[in-house]
Amino acid sequence: MIATFDPVLLARIQFAFTVSFHIIFPSFTIGLASWLVVLEWRWLSTHNPVYEEVYRMWVKIFAVTFGMGVVSGVVMSFQFGTNWSVFADRAGNVLGPLLGYEVLTAFFLEASFLGVMLFGWNRVGPKMHFAATLIVAVGTLASAFWILSANSWMQTPQGFRAGSDGLLYPTNWIKVIFNPSFPYRFFHMVTASYLTTAFVVGGIAAYYLRHNRHVKHARVMLGMAMIMAIFVTPFQAVLGDMHGLNTLKHQPAKIAAIEGIWNTEKGAALRLFGWPDQAEEKTKYALEIPKLSSLILTHSLNGEVKGLKEWPKDDRPPAVWVFWAFRIMVGLGILMIFTGVTAAVLFFRKQLFNTSWFQRWCMAMTPAGFAAVLAGWFVTEIGRQPYVVYGAVRTSKAVSPVIGSQLTMSLLAFIFTYVFIFGAGSYYIVRLIGKGPGDSEKAYGAHGVKEPPLFTDSASEKGGKHV
């Protein structure tokens, strides 16, 4: 039974469950906040009410998603004390300030100006409202900066020393924050967030077009989403390659697990598929392309790639999870690139908005960004094992002194609570999507007569100035 499992395994499962739920929301809100900035800028520039109506719809979805992200994030922070108190004690001197900076510089900023975004219509001027949207978007990026700095330090720690008491002490904050893997992880994650948002927006737009609903709004949404797919997906592939080379340098065991390579090879083949067998120390049923792994990783056909046997068994990550999670992420990335290329072809043929099969394809790709982010997160976190701070603190030595039955009960409670609360939030988001954006006739009147400006208060309606 699960109650008899190793407490370390249960603690890892519980944190994996909560972080998997949590990362869905930031990966959406980071991209969505920036997209809202573009929408409002386009509305202020063109005075086209379609942009405003699309904004009004998506800002509600942003607020709900932001709220669920905050709740799930708070739960994670509590687990540092409940399940990972030894880790919090040993690494808290480094990670505590980084997480504190995230709250001070990002969360307060987002929470303060989110109110202006939601309730500032008709209360503040258009420039102030746009500034609030921009500040919230900057806040989401600042949040990603600090969280990814902390996580990247756990992957490639530097700028610290280990004290005689076993605690880790920062010695150089610049090195801690800008650790070797941070730039790659930050830009890779932010770009993934933008693509996640783009494919959600594109999928919903395709749904509207397919059912002949909110056509003007859907054309704006699909067009902007496909611009991201066309230009950003190839850029993400380049970032992924750079990230992989950085990982090869600092975490070669993770790369060996990703590639399913057990023996050090020169001219290593790329194993497209297979089953890494930890017990037999080989990848079974492998479908290989000769020398391609060396070419990708070392940019040389005869480059050397270390195998997992270079490390003791206790120092190897779980190869099956890392191997397959990486292939899911890359496979979804290839499908995203295909979507962008197809969109470009259809655009030049003037068929982007009326091709039935492409609408169905975009609808099917709606969750692709979320799945790719989760798969990438699994590669990152599982590939770091058996360390919680790579090379410095082992996961088995970081867990709290709790028993399996306690962790089992709290895990079941989390599952039940998350399904209920986040299920309700997701249901509300689906309702908002089903309702769709407003009708532009409401902004201009049924006979094309423009109604009073949106950004006014009672004083301005009487001839006063905008707030």
Secondary structure, 3 states (H helix, E strand, C coil): CHHHCCHHHHHHHHHHHHHHHHHHHHHHHHHHHHHHHHHHHHHHHHCCHHHHHHHHHHHHHHHHHHHHHHHHHHHHHHHHHHCCHHHHHHHHHHHHHHHHHHHHHHHHHHHHHHHHHHHCCCCCCHHHHHHHHHHHHHHHHHHHHHHHHHHHHHHCCCCEEECCCCCEEECCHHHHHCCCCHHHHHHHHHHHHHHHHHHHHHHHHHHHHHCCCCHHHHHHHHHHHHHHHHHHHHHHHHHHHHHHHHHHHHCHHHHHHHHCCCCCEECCCEEEEEEEECCCCEEEEEEEECCHHHHHHHCCCCCEECCHHHCCHHHCCCHHHHHHHHHHHHHHHHHHHHHHHHHHHHHHCCCCCCCHHHHHHHHHCCCHHHHHHHHHHHHHHHHHCCEEECCCEEHHHCCCCCCHHHHHHHHHHHHHHHHHHHHHHHHHHHHHHHHCCCCHHHHHCCCCCCCCCCCCCHHHHCCCCCC
